[in-house]
Amino acid sequence: MDQEALARLEAALEAGPCESPCLRCGEKQWYSRRYDAFFCPRCDAWAEEACEDPHCEYCAGRPERPSLALDIE
């Protein structure tokens, strides 16, 4: 992911890098305040599944992949 796309994703997800590594690729995970979830920008994957609560303010609107948040803006 190029720097411009990463900056757009950071804004869309209200996110920033963390110290914990991605279990798939080893790169640093990011944390999204908007969705209260960790994700890997390189793998374009959430670190954990969304909860099943249809009324959850974080998970109910979370896109399937982090990059799809750019389409929601």
Wavefront OBJ file of the C-alpha trace (Angstrom):
o trace
v 0.000 0.000 0.000
v 1.497 3.341 -1.000
v 1.872 6.270 1.426
v -1.068 8.229 0.007
v -3.436 5.262 0.312
v -2.153 4.563 3.822
v -2.817 8.176 4.839
v -6.368 7.980 3.466
v -6.947 4.696 5.304
v -5.564 6.204 8.518
v -8.081 9.044 8.275
v -11.036 6.846 7.278
v -10.459 4.376 10.104
v -9.265 6.926 12.675
v -6.254 4.646 12.980
v -2.601 4.546 13.855
v 0.235 2.018 14.115
v 0.756 -0.164 17.194
v 3.653 -2.217 18.451
v 1.954 -5.606 18.070
v 2.856 -7.518 14.895
v 0.434 -9.006 12.397
v 0.240 -12.768 12.880
v 0.111 -13.284 9.089
v 2.970 -11.124 7.775
v 4.824 -9.799 10.838
v 4.364 -6.103 9.963
v 3.026 -3.723 12.613
v -0.718 -3.849 13.117
v -2.765 -0.686 13.293
v -5.604 0.108 15.662
v -8.851 1.635 14.394
v -10.639 3.842 16.908
v -13.609 4.049 14.555
v -14.163 0.265 14.655
v -12.363 -0.548 17.940
v -10.305 -3.208 16.173
v -6.759 -4.067 15.154
v -5.921 -4.591 11.479
v -2.989 -5.052 9.140
v -2.772 -2.547 6.272
v -0.382 -4.817 4.347
v -2.692 -7.864 4.530
v -5.816 -5.689 4.337
v -7.346 -7.830 7.072
v -8.857 -7.350 10.506
v -6.982 -9.108 13.310
v -10.213 -10.353 14.855
v -13.735 -11.106 13.716
v -16.505 -8.568 14.267
v -18.877 -9.390 17.097
v -22.330 -10.781 16.343
v -24.276 -7.993 18.065
v -26.282 -6.176 15.364
v -26.478 -3.111 17.645
v -22.737 -2.866 18.330
v -21.675 0.678 17.468
v -18.277 -0.570 16.250
v -18.900 -3.871 14.500
v -22.305 -3.367 12.895
v -20.941 -1.029 10.203
v -17.420 -2.422 9.921
v -16.472 -3.262 6.324
v -15.309 -6.755 5.376
v -11.762 -5.473 4.783
v -10.140 -2.329 6.199
v -9.515 -0.825 2.754
v -13.241 -0.896 2.000
v -13.665 1.877 4.588
v -12.368 4.211 1.899
v -15.573 3.524 -0.048
v -17.733 4.398 2.984
v -16.303 7.896 3.530
l 1 2 3 4 5 6 7 8 9 10 11 12 13 14 15 16 17 18 19 20 21 22 23 24 25 26 27 28 29 30 31 32 33 34 35 36 37 38 39 40 41 42 43 44 45 46 47 48 49 50 51 52 53 54 55 56 57 58 59 60 61 62 63 64 65 66 67 68 69 70 71 72 73
